[in-house]
Amino acid sequence: MNGDFQLQGHPLVLMRPRIVPPYGWVGHIPFAYLAVDLLRPRCLVELGTHSGNSYLAFCQAVRALDLHCRCVAVDAWQGDAHALHYGEQVYQSLRSRHDPLYGDFSRLLRANFDDAVPQFEDGSIDLLHIDGLHTYEAVRHDFESWLPKLSDRAVVLLHDTDVRERGFGVGKFFEELSNRHACFDFRHSHGLGVVAVGSQLPAAFVAFMREAAASPESIRGFFEALAGILVDANNQPLTSAVIEPQPVISHLFYRRHDEAYDESRMISQPVDAEDGVVDLQFRLPAGIRPDYLRLDPADFPGIYGLRRVMLQESSESQGTELPQLQGRLGHVNGEWMEAAGIQSLRLVSFDDDPSVEFEVGSALAEVAGDEGLQVTMRVDYEVVVSNPVLHRLLEQQAIVSMRQLSRARVDVQNLASALSQQQGSMQGLAQEFSQQRIEALATLQQLQQSIDQLARRGFWSWLRRLIKRGH
């Protein structure tokens, strides 16, 4: 590369990050290191942090360079239509990693972007990363709201400039900015736009922008190659990145007959899955008497046993065990296996969203009182595949077909349920229903045979040994 900018003079780009899901930003971490190295910011602000991969990379570079830099991550930690909505555990997990390492110069500011603006002096921010809601209107509003806070040596980074679907408008706004400011964009990992806003940029950063303009494909190719050391083409992590262990979080959803599941009717609880069998306790809001409960034992593939469900008005009152658990099953994401005990269920999931629904409304008449209902579930965390590298290894061990069969079973279970409800009123279609039931049963039989074959081959023992080695 020509000019006065030399990438080999910035070995910081080769540092190893510590990352957590989601991994969509990870491919830009080497440039995050370089941006901090070139700008040497006095104040760095990120709008939209989620699980923290980008922000902790900025902080890692600040620490490595021993800069006197104030860092602030601004986020409500509730999610949005593009990042999806997530629970309190994302914020708490980030704090547990952030505070011990960077708490002396960085803080997590839990606020909406607009509410946080007055907390910063005009002309004080040298590096601003915008990664909030990605509509054109939202990203333009964020940029213009924070523009007075930018210094005369400021640079703004915009993520997702290369995403055009789902209402994303960052790329359109970035094109408009390129008519007013010196800009450069990376195309990998959903795109990252670099906007040189300040009129007095550091000489090192000016040299980079000059080189990027003169040799754009060389610069893009170099950083895409660095990204390829950390994540694959699907933005899944490789072993060159340090993948932080993720906490196991269980979720209980509740609903009435006429409601759908959503996070406004969800209770989450962290789980020490190392204990094996755990009693999960969830307290529903006062006055809530659901017809259905849905347990998501974890956000990872694995093997989970459900031994019993207890319902009680308070921790001091007499509990009532939910009878006939298997007969109350509704939608299941996963596959059931044989389990010891009449009331025991054993769920095998090859997806990141194992769940089981069961009907409880008919049993609540025996649970008196108006206080918040307490639900206690005894769950056996037999295998939890929390390491994404192990997850991919499982997929390479002929699990893909099993997962497809498992999904097919969910589909045919739902079909069979719908057919049962409609047969009485649609006598003319009885023969067609009968044929579809036969096909559904054939699919179920094929799935059960596959599971039996895996069991005979010692698959589940192999899986448990693999998980133990992974820990």
C-alpha positions as CSV (number, residue, x, y, z in Angstrom):
1,M,0.0,0.0,0.0
2,N,1.2,3.5,-0.9
3,G,1.1,6.7,1.0
4,D,2.0,7.6,4.6
5,F,-0.4,5.1,6.1
6,Q,1.0,1.7,6.9
7,L,-1.2,-1.0,8.4
8,Q,1.8,-2.9,9.8
9,G,2.3,0.1,12.2
10,H,-0.9,-0.8,14.0
11,P,-0.5,-4.4,15.4
12,L,-3.5,-3.6,17.7
13,V,-5.8,-4.9,14.9
14,L,-4.5,-8.4,15.7
15,M,-5.8,-8.5,19.3
16,R,-8.2,-11.3,20.2
17,P,-11.6,-10.2,21.3
18,R,-13.9,-11.8,23.9
19,I,-17.3,-12.2,22.3
20,V,-20.8,-13.3,23.0
21,P,-23.9,-13.8,20.8
22,P,-25.2,-12.2,18.6
23,Y,-22.1,-12.1,16.4
24,G,-23.2,-9.7,13.6
25,W,-20.7,-7.0,14.6
26,V,-17.7,-9.2,15.3
27,G,-16.2,-8.9,11.8
28,H,-15.7,-5.2,12.4
29,I,-13.8,-5.5,15.7
30,P,-10.3,-5.2,14.0
31,F,-11.3,-1.9,12.6
32,A,-12.7,-0.8,16.0
33,Y,-9.2,-1.4,17.4
34,L,-7.7,0.6,14.5
35,A,-10.2,3.5,14.9
36,V,-9.3,3.9,18.5
37,D,-5.6,3.7,17.7
38,L,-5.8,6.4,15.0
39,L,-8.1,8.8,16.8
40,R,-6.9,8.5,20.3
41,P,-10.4,9.7,21.5
42,R,-10.9,11.7,24.7
43,C,-14.6,10.7,24.7
44,L,-16.1,7.7,23.0
45,V,-19.9,7.1,22.9
46,E,-21.9,4.1,21.6
47,L,-25.6,4.3,20.9
48,G,-27.0,0.8,20.9
49,T,-24.9,-1.8,22.7
50,H,-27.0,-4.9,23.1
51,S,-24.7,-7.7,24.4
52,G,-21.6,-5.5,24.0
53,N,-19.3,-7.0,21.3
54,S,-18.6,-3.7,19.7
55,Y,-18.4,-1.6,22.8
56,L,-16.1,-3.9,24.8
57,A,-13.8,-4.0,21.7
58,F,-13.6,-0.2,21.9
59,C,-12.9,-0.4,25.6
60,Q,-10.3,-3.2,25.1
61,A,-8.4,-0.9,22.7
62,V,-8.6,2.1,25.1
63,R,-7.2,-0.1,27.9
64,A,-4.4,-1.6,25.6
65,L,-3.3,1.9,24.6
66,D,-3.6,3.3,28.1
67,L,-5.6,6.3,26.9
68,H,-7.3,8.9,29.0
69,C,-10.7,8.4,27.4
70,R,-14.2,8.6,28.9
71,C,-16.3,5.8,27.4
72,V,-20.1,5.6,27.6
73,A,-22.5,3.0,26.2
74,V,-26.1,4.3,25.9
75,D,-28.9,1.8,25.6
76,A,-32.2,1.0,27.2
77,W,-31.4,-2.7,27.0
78,Q,-34.9,-3.6,25.9
79,G,-34.3,-4.2,22.2
80,D,-36.2,-2.9,19.2
81,A,-37.8,-4.1,16.0
82,H,-34.5,-4.8,14.4
83,A,-32.4,-6.1,17.3
84,L,-35.5,-7.9,18.6
85,H,-36.6,-7.6,22.1
86,Y,-34.7,-9.2,24.9
87,G,-34.8,-9.5,28.7
88,E,-32.9,-8.2,31.7
89,Q,-30.3,-11.0,31.5
90,V,-28.6,-9.3,28.5
91,Y,-27.8,-6.2,30.5
92,Q,-26.8,-8.1,33.7
93,S,-24.5,-10.4,31.7
94,L,-22.8,-7.4,30.0
95,R,-22.4,-5.7,33.4
96,S,-20.7,-8.8,34.9
97,R,-18.1,-8.7,32.1
98,H,-17.8,-4.9,31.7
99,D,-17.5,-3.6,35.3
100,P,-14.4,-5.5,36.5
101,L,-12.4,-4.8,33.3
102,Y,-13.4,-1.3,32.3
103,G,-15.5,0.2,35.1
104,D,-12.8,2.7,36.0
105,F,-13.1,4.7,32.8
106,S,-16.4,3.4,31.2
107,R,-20.0,3.3,32.2
108,L,-23.2,1.7,30.9
109,L,-25.8,4.4,30.7
110,R,-29.3,2.9,30.7
111,A,-31.4,5.5,28.9
112,N,-33.1,6.3,25.6
113,F,-30.8,8.0,23.2
114,D,-32.7,11.3,23.3
115,D,-32.8,11.4,27.1
116,A,-29.0,10.9,27.2
117,V,-28.1,13.8,24.9
118,P,-28.2,16.5,27.6
119,Q,-25.6,14.6,29.7
120,F,-22.8,15.4,27.2
121,E,-21.2,18.8,26.6
122,D,-21.3,20.2,23.1
123,G,-18.2,19.5,21.1
124,S,-17.0,16.8,23.5
125,I,-17.3,13.4,21.6
126,D,-14.5,12.3,19.4
127,L,-15.8,8.9,18.4
128,L,-19.5,8.1,18.1
129,H,-20.8,4.7,17.1
130,I,-24.5,4.6,16.1
131,D,-26.1,1.1,16.1
132,G,-29.7,1.7,17.3
133,L,-33.0,1.3,15.4
134,H,-31.9,1.0,11.7
135,T,-34.8,2.7,9.8
136,Y,-33.8,5.8,7.8
137,E,-35.8,8.1,10.0
138,A,-34.3,6.7,13.2
139,V,-30.6,6.8,12.2
140,R,-31.0,10.2,10.7
141,H,-32.6,11.4,13.9
142,D,-29.9,9.9,16.0
143,F,-27.1,11.5,13.9
144,E,-28.7,14.9,13.9
145,S,-29.5,14.8,17.6
146,W,-26.0,14.0,18.6
147,L,-24.2,16.2,16.0
148,P,-23.8,19.2,18.3
149,K,-22.0,16.9,20.8
150,L,-19.3,16.0,18.3
151,S,-15.9,17.6,18.5
152,D,-13.9,19.1,15.6
153,R,-11.9,15.9,15.5
154,A,-14.9,13.5,15.5
155,V,-15.6,10.4,13.5
156,V,-19.0,8.6,13.4
157,L,-19.4,4.9,12.7
158,L,-22.7,3.5,11.3
159,H,-23.4,-0.2,11.4
160,D,-25.6,-2.1,8.9
161,T,-24.9,0.1,5.9
162,D,-25.1,-2.9,3.6
163,V,-28.5,-4.2,4.7
164,R,-31.4,-3.2,2.5
165,E,-34.3,-5.4,3.6
166,R,-36.6,-5.3,6.7
167,G,-36.9,-1.6,6.6
168,F,-33.2,-0.8,7.1
169,G,-32.3,2.7,5.9
170,V,-28.7,3.1,7.2
171,G,-27.2,2.7,3.8
172,K,-29.5,5.4,2.3
173,F,-28.6,7.8,5.0
174,F,-24.9,7.0,4.7
175,E,-25.0,7.8,1.0
176,E,-26.5,11.2,1.8
177,L,-23.7,11.9,4.4
178,S,-21.1,11.0,1.7
179,N,-22.2,14.1,-0.2
180,R,-21.2,16.3,2.8
181,H,-18.3,14.5,4.5
182,A,-15.4,12.2,3.7
183,C,-16.7,8.7,4.0
184,F,-15.6,5.1,3.6
185,D,-17.6,1.9,4.0
186,F,-16.8,-1.7,4.6
187,R,-19.1,-4.3,3.0
188,H,-18.6,-7.3,5.1
189,S,-20.5,-8.2,8.4
190,H,-23.6,-6.2,7.3
191,G,-21.5,-3.1,6.4
192,L,-19.9,-0.4,8.5
193,G,-19.9,3.3,7.4
194,V,-17.0,5.6,8.5
195,V,-18.0,9.3,8.5
196,A,-15.2,11.9,9.0
197,V,-17.3,14.7,10.5
198,G,-14.7,16.8,12.3
199,S,-12.7,19.6,10.5
200,Q,-9.5,19.0,12.6
201,L,-9.1,15.2,12.4
202,P,-5.9,13.6,13.7
203,A,-3.2,13.3,11.0
204,A,-3.1,9.5,11.4
205,F,-6.8,9.2,10.7
206,V,-6.6,11.6,7.7
207,A,-3.8,9.3,6.3
208,F,-6.0,6.3,6.7
209,M,-8.9,7.9,4.9
210,R,-6.6,9.0,2.1
211,E,-5.3,5.5,1.7
212,A,-8.9,4.1,1.8
213,A,-9.9,6.4,-1.0
214,A,-6.9,5.6,-3.1
215,S,-7.1,1.8,-2.6
216,P,-10.6,1.0,-1.4
217,E,-10.6,-2.7,-2.4
218,S,-7.2,-3.3,-0.7
219,I,-8.4,-1.8,2.6
220,R,-11.7,-3.7,2.4
221,G,-10.0,-6.9,1.5
222,F,-7.5,-6.6,4.4
223,F,-10.2,-6.0,7.0
224,E,-12.5,-8.7,5.6
225,A,-9.6,-11.1,5.8
226,L,-9.1,-10.1,9.5
227,A,-12.9,-10.7,10.0
228,G,-12.5,-14.1,8.5
229,I,-10.1,-15.0,11.4
230,L,-12.9,-14.3,13.9
231,V,-16.1,-15.4,12.2
232,D,-17.1,-17.5,9.2
233,A,-19.2,-16.4,6.2
234,N,-22.4,-16.8,8.3
235,N,-21.0,-14.6,11.1
236,Q,-20.5,-17.6,13.4
237,P,-17.5,-17.5,15.7
238,L,-14.2,-19.3,15.0
239,T,-11.8,-20.5,17.6
240,S,-9.4,-17.5,17.1
241,A,-12.0,-15.5,19.1
242,V,-12.4,-16.0,22.8
243,I,-16.1,-17.0,23.2
244,E,-17.4,-15.9,26.6
245,P,-19.4,-18.6,28.4
246,Q,-23.1,-17.6,28.3
247,P,-25.4,-17.9,31.3
248,V,-28.3,-20.4,31.1
249,I,-31.6,-18.5,31.4
250,S,-35.0,-20.2,31.6
251,H,-38.2,-18.4,30.6
252,L,-41.8,-19.0,31.6
253,F,-44.4,-17.6,29.3
254,Y,-48.1,-17.5,30.2
255,R,-51.3,-16.8,28.2
256,R,-55.1,-17.0,28.1
257,H,-56.9,-18.9,25.3
258,D,-57.3,-15.7,23.3
259,E,-53.7,-14.5,23.7
260,A,-50.4,-15.1,22.0
261,Y,-47.1,-15.5,23.8
262,D,-44.9,-12.4,24.0
263,E,-42.3,-10.9,26.3
264,S,-44.8,-8.8,28.2
265,R,-46.1,-12.2,29.6
266,M,-42.7,-13.7,30.3
267,I,-40.7,-14.3,33.5
268,S,-37.0,-15.1,33.3
269,Q,-34.7,-16.8,35.8
270,P,-31.0,-17.6,35.6
271,V,-30.1,-21.2,36.2
272,D,-27.0,-22.9,37.6
273,A,-27.2,-25.8,35.1
274,E,-24.2,-27.5,36.7
275,D,-26.5,-28.6,39.5
276,G,-28.3,-31.0,37.2
277,V,-31.8,-31.1,38.7
278,V,-33.1,-27.6,39.5
279,D,-36.4,-26.4,41.0
280,L,-37.3,-23.3,38.9
281,Q,-39.7,-21.0,40.7
282,F,-41.7,-18.3,38.9
283,R,-44.1,-15.9,40.5
284,L,-46.9,-14.7,38.2
285,P,-48.4,-11.2,38.6
286,A,-51.3,-11.0,41.1
287,G,-54.7,-11.8,39.6
288,I,-53.2,-13.7,36.6
289,R,-54.8,-17.1,36.0
290,P,-53.4,-18.4,32.7
291,D,-54.8,-21.2,30.5
292,Y,-51.4,-22.2,29.2
293,L,-47.8,-22.1,30.3
294,R,-44.8,-22.5,28.1
295,L,-41.4,-23.3,29.6
296,D,-38.2,-22.5,27.6
297,P,-35.6,-24.3,29.8
298,A,-32.6,-22.5,28.1
299,D,-31.6,-20.7,24.9
300,F,-29.4,-23.6,23.8
301,P,-29.8,-27.1,22.3
302,G,-29.7,-29.9,24.8
303,I,-31.5,-32.6,26.7
304,Y,-33.9,-31.4,29.4
305,G,-36.1,-33.4,31.7
306,L,-39.3,-32.0,33.2
307,R,-40.2,-34.0,36.3
308,R,-43.1,-32.2,37.8
309,V,-45.0,-28.9,37.9
310,M,-46.3,-27.5,41.2
311,L,-48.9,-24.7,41.5
312,Q,-49.4,-22.8,44.7
313,E,-50.8,-19.5,45.8
314,S,-47.8,-18.6,48.0
315,S,-44.6,-20.1,49.2
316,E,-46.3,-20.9,52.5
317,S,-49.5,-22.4,51.1
318,Q,-50.0,-26.1,50.2
319,G,-48.9,-26.8,46.7
320,T,-50.9,-28.7,44.1
321,E,-49.1,-30.9,41.6
322,L,-50.3,-30.5,38.0
323,P,-51.8,-33.9,37.2
324,Q,-51.5,-35.9,33.9
325,L,-48.6,-33.8,32.6
326,Q,-48.2,-35.7,29.4
327,G,-51.9,-35.4,28.5
328,R,-51.7,-31.6,28.9
329,L,-48.9,-31.1,26.3
330,G,-49.5,-28.5,23.6
331,H,-46.9,-27.2,21.2
332,V,-43.4,-28.6,21.7
333,N,-40.2,-27.4,20.0
334,G,-38.0,-30.5,20.3
335,E,-38.5,-34.2,20.5
336,W,-39.7,-36.3,23.5
337,M,-37.7,-39.4,24.6
338,E,-38.6,-42.0,27.1
339,A,-38.1,-40.9,30.8
340,A,-38.4,-42.7,34.1
341,G,-41.6,-41.9,36.0
342,I,-45.2,-41.4,34.9
343,Q,-45.0,-37.7,35.3
344,S,-41.5,-37.3,33.8
345,L,-40.9,-35.8,30.3
346,R,-37.6,-35.7,28.5
347,L,-37.1,-33.1,25.8
348,V,-34.3,-33.3,23.2
349,S,-33.7,-30.1,21.2
350,F,-31.4,-29.4,18.3
351,D,-32.4,-25.7,18.1
352,D,-31.6,-22.7,20.2
353,D,-35.3,-22.4,21.3
354,P,-36.3,-25.6,23.2
355,S,-39.8,-25.2,24.6
356,V,-42.8,-27.1,25.9
357,E,-46.3,-25.9,26.4
358,F,-49.0,-27.4,28.6
359,E,-52.5,-26.6,29.6
360,V,-53.0,-25.5,33.3
361,G,-56.4,-23.6,33.3
362,S,-58.5,-26.6,34.2
363,A,-56.2,-27.3,37.2
364,L,-56.3,-23.8,38.7
365,A,-59.7,-24.2,40.3
366,E,-58.0,-26.2,43.1
367,V,-55.5,-23.3,43.7
368,A,-57.4,-20.7,45.8
369,G,-56.6,-17.1,46.4
370,D,-55.9,-13.9,44.6
371,E,-52.2,-13.5,45.2
372,G,-49.6,-14.1,42.5
373,L,-49.6,-17.7,41.5
374,Q,-46.2,-19.5,42.1
375,V,-45.2,-22.1,39.6
376,T,-42.4,-24.5,40.5
377,M,-41.0,-26.8,37.9
378,R,-38.4,-29.5,38.5
379,V,-36.1,-29.6,35.5
380,D,-33.2,-31.9,34.8
381,Y,-30.5,-30.1,32.9
382,E,-29.0,-33.3,31.5
383,V,-27.0,-31.7,28.6
384,V,-26.7,-28.0,27.7
385,V,-24.9,-27.2,24.4
386,S,-24.0,-23.6,25.3
387,N,-20.7,-23.5,23.3
388,P,-21.4,-22.5,19.6
389,V,-18.3,-24.4,18.4
390,L,-19.7,-27.6,20.0
391,H,-23.1,-26.8,18.5
392,R,-21.6,-26.7,15.0
393,L,-19.7,-29.9,15.7
394,L,-22.9,-31.6,16.6
395,E,-24.3,-30.5,13.3
396,Q,-21.4,-32.1,11.5
397,Q,-22.2,-35.4,13.3
398,A,-25.3,-36.1,11.1
399,I,-27.6,-34.1,13.4
400,V,-29.0,-32.0,10.6
401,S,-31.3,-34.7,9.4
402,M,-32.4,-35.4,13.0
403,R,-33.3,-31.7,13.5
404,Q,-35.3,-31.7,10.3
405,L,-37.2,-34.8,11.4
406,S,-37.8,-33.2,14.8
407,R,-39.3,-30.1,13.1
408,A,-41.4,-32.3,10.9
409,R,-42.8,-34.0,14.0
410,V,-43.8,-30.6,15.4
411,D,-45.5,-29.9,12.1
412,V,-47.4,-33.1,12.0
413,Q,-48.4,-32.9,15.7
414,N,-49.9,-29.5,15.0
415,L,-51.6,-30.9,11.9
416,A,-53.0,-33.9,13.8
417,S,-54.4,-31.5,16.5
418,A,-56.1,-29.3,13.8
419,L,-57.5,-32.4,12.1
420,S,-59.0,-33.7,15.3
421,Q,-60.8,-30.4,16.0
422,Q,-62.2,-30.2,12.5
423,Q,-63.3,-33.8,11.8
424,G,-66.6,-33.5,13.6
425,S,-67.8,-30.5,11.5
426,M,-66.3,-31.5,8.2
427,Q,-67.6,-35.0,7.5
428,G,-67.1,-34.6,3.7
429,L,-63.3,-34.5,4.2
430,A,-63.0,-37.4,6.5
431,Q,-61.3,-39.6,3.9
432,E,-58.7,-36.9,3.2
433,F,-58.1,-36.4,6.9
434,S,-57.6,-40.1,7.3
435,Q,-54.9,-40.2,4.6
436,Q,-53.1,-37.2,6.1
437,R,-53.2,-38.9,9.6
438,I,-51.6,-42.0,8.0
439,E,-48.9,-39.8,6.5
440,A,-48.4,-38.0,9.8
441,L,-48.1,-41.3,11.7
442,A,-45.5,-42.6,9.2
443,T,-43.4,-39.5,9.7
444,L,-43.6,-40.0,13.5
445,Q,-42.6,-43.6,13.1
446,Q,-39.6,-42.6,11.0
447,L,-38.5,-40.1,13.6
448,Q,-38.8,-42.6,16.4
449,Q,-36.8,-45.1,14.5
450,S,-34.0,-42.6,14.0
451,I,-34.0,-41.7,17.7
452,D,-33.8,-45.4,18.6
453,Q,-30.9,-45.9,16.2
454,L,-29.0,-43.0,17.8
455,A,-29.7,-44.5,21.2
456,R,-28.3,-47.9,20.2
457,R,-25.2,-46.2,18.8
458,G,-24.5,-44.6,22.1
459,F,-25.1,-41.1,20.8
460,W,-26.4,-39.6,24.0
461,S,-23.4,-41.0,26.0
462,W,-21.1,-39.6,23.4
463,L,-22.9,-36.2,23.5
464,R,-22.5,-36.0,27.3
465,R,-18.8,-36.9,27.1
466,L,-18.3,-34.2,24.5
467,I,-20.0,-31.5,26.6
468,K,-17.9,-32.4,29.6
469,R,-14.7,-32.1,27.5
470,G,-15.9,-28.8,26.1
471,H,-16.2,-27.4,29.7
